[in-house]
Amino acid sequence: MNAAIFRPTRLFAHSLLAIAAVLAVQPSARAQYGAPPTTQVHDPAALQPPAGARVAIVEFDDMECPDCARANPLLMEATAKYHIPWVRHDFPLPFHPWSFQAAVNARWFDTKSKAIGDEYRNSVFANQPSITSLDVLRQFTEKWAADHKLQLPFALDPEGHLAALVKADYALGQRIGIEHTPTIWVVTRQSKGAPFIEVVDRTRLYQLIDQALADTSGK
């Protein structure tokens, strides 16, 4: 084989090996492209409904994650249809440049009301393709706040309290064993069936909720 032809091919092969090595040491990155069929749960303490509920959806998401954006409308529909809680946890992946700040922004809107915070999250997911940088996120957030008659402060989180909440959620996800976003469970309290089931195939979400409600009927 001609050496001039072989050399780029060999370099390309070496590049692929280098990429594979990088992905091998970055579980969260690897999971985006080859997520395991189910999450190996190490600490299930957080996988239960809020007080007073027998069934809930628990989600760990990243606001810059395209698959989280695809899942979001379905989760909105499911919680509206079944009137069950939707417990949303932040899990901003480190290779997404604006996801952490978006989570901090959402926490600030939570201080106005949880409904406002969730509406902001839903809006970010709906507009995710157009949010291409931290600057664009800031512009989007300022306009969103103005449209909702809210005034963003000059320093959104001067003492880092909101960032600490986001980091606490991320640490919780690590304790559970999160490897990809979104990770979604249907969770139950005092169920005749499994206490939590991961939603791997989202087309089965309603089926899993129906089963969870049946398994907790009369509780």
N, C-alpha and C positions, 0 to 999 in steps of 0.2 A: 504493500500500500504506500502511496506517495506520502512522504513525511509531512509535507505542507498541509495535506488534507487531514492526516491523523492527529496533528498537534491540537487544533481547535477542539476536535472530538474528545481527546483525552482531557483537555482543560475543562470542557463542559462536564465530563464525568466527575472530575475532581470537585467542581463547583456543587454538583448534586450531592456528593458525599459530605461536603462542608455544611450544606444546608441541613442535611439529615442529622448531622452531629449537633447543630444548634438546636433543632427542634427536639432532639432527644433529651436535652437538659432543660427544656422549658415546657413543663407539663401543661400550663394553661394555654400556651400557643399551640402545642400539639393537639389539644383537645378540640380546638376550633375546627380542625380539619379531619380529625379521626376520633371523635368522642367515643368513649366506651359505651356499651349498650345500657348499662346502668351505673350509677355512682356507688362506689363502695363506701358506705356510711360508717364513719368511725365514732361519731358522737351524735346520737339521734335526739338529744335533749330539746333542740329547737323545732323538731319536726312534729308539732302538735298544734291544734287550733287554738286561737285566743280564748280566754275565759268566756264561758257562756255559749260557745259554738261547738258543735259536734263534728263538723266537716269544714275544711278550709283548703285553699290553695296556698302553698308556700313557694316562692320563687326567689332565686338569686339571679340578678341580671346585671348587665353592663349597658349603659345607655348609648354606647357607640357600637354595640354588637349588632350586625345586620340580622342575625337570626332572632335576637331578642325583639327587634322591631317587627319581624314577621309574626312572632308569637303574641305580641301585645294585643292586637285586636281580638284574637280568640279568647284570651284571658279576660278581657273587658266584657265580652259577650257572655262568657260562662258565669262570671260573678253576678252579672245583671240577671241572667236567666234563673240561676239557682239561689240568689240572695245569700251567698256564703262569703265569708271574709277572704280577702286576697292579701296575704302577708308578703310584702315586697322587701327584699334585702339587696343592698348594694354589693356588687362584686366587680368593681372596675378593673379591667385587665391592664397590666402595666404597659403593654405595647399600644394601647389606644390613647392618643395624646390628649383628648379633651373629656374622656369619660369620667375621670375623677372629679373635675370641676363641675361637670353637669350634675353629678350626684350631690355635691356640696350645694349647688344652686337649688336643687329640689328640696334639700333639707331646710334651706332658708324659707322657701315657700311653705313647707310644712309648719313653720312657726306661725304663719298666718292662719292656716287650717290644713288638716290632712287632705281634705278634698282638693284644695288649691295645689298642694304639692303633687298629688297624683295627676291632676289635670296637666300640670307642667311636664311631668314625666311622659304622659301620653302624647303631648304635643311634640316633645323632643323626638320620640320614636317616629311619629308621623312625618316629621320633617328631617329625619336623620340624613338622607342623601345630600341635602343642601347645606348641612353643617360640616364644613370641611376643615375647620381650624378652631383654636381657642378664641381668636378674634371674631370669627363668624358666630361662634356660640355666644360670646358676650353681646354682640349686636342682636342676635335672636332673643336672648333673655331680656335685654333692656326693652325691646319692643313688646315682648310678651307681657312683661310686668306692666308697661304703660297701658296696653290694651285691657288689662285687668285692674286698672286704676291703682296700681301699687308702685311705690317709689323705691327703687333699689338703693341701698346705702352705698357710699363711695367705697367702703371696705365691707364686703359681704360677711366675712368671718374673721374679724380682727384678732380674736383670741384663739382661733382654731378649734372651737367647740364643735362646729358642724363637721369639719374634717375628721375630728376624732370619732364622731358617730359613724361616718363612712368607713373609717379604718376598723372600727369595732365590728361592723358587719362583715368586712372582708376577712377579718381574723376568725369570726364565727364560721364563715364558709370554709376556711382552711381546716378548722377543727372537724367540721362535718365530713370533709373530703371532696369538696367541689373541685372539679377539673375543667369545667366548660360552662359557657353561658349560652342560652338560659338553662338553668337546672330547675326543674319544676316538679313538685310533689302534690298529690292529693293526700291530705293528712286527716286523721280521725281521732276521736277521743272515745275510749271505752267501746271499741269496735269488736264485732264478732269476727272480723277479717283482719287483714294486715293493718297495722297502725299508720303506715305511710306507704304509698306506691309512687314511684317516679314515673312521670309522664314522658316516656321516651317517644312514643308514637302519638303525636298531638291529635291525630284524627280520632283517637280513642278517649279524648279528655272527657266528653260527656258521659261515655260509658263508665269510666272510672268514677266519676262523681255520682252517677246513679247507684253504682255498687256500694260506694262509701255511705251514701244516705241509707240504703237498704240495710247495710251492716250495722248502722248505728240507730236504727229506728227503735223507738221506745226508750232510748237512753235519756 
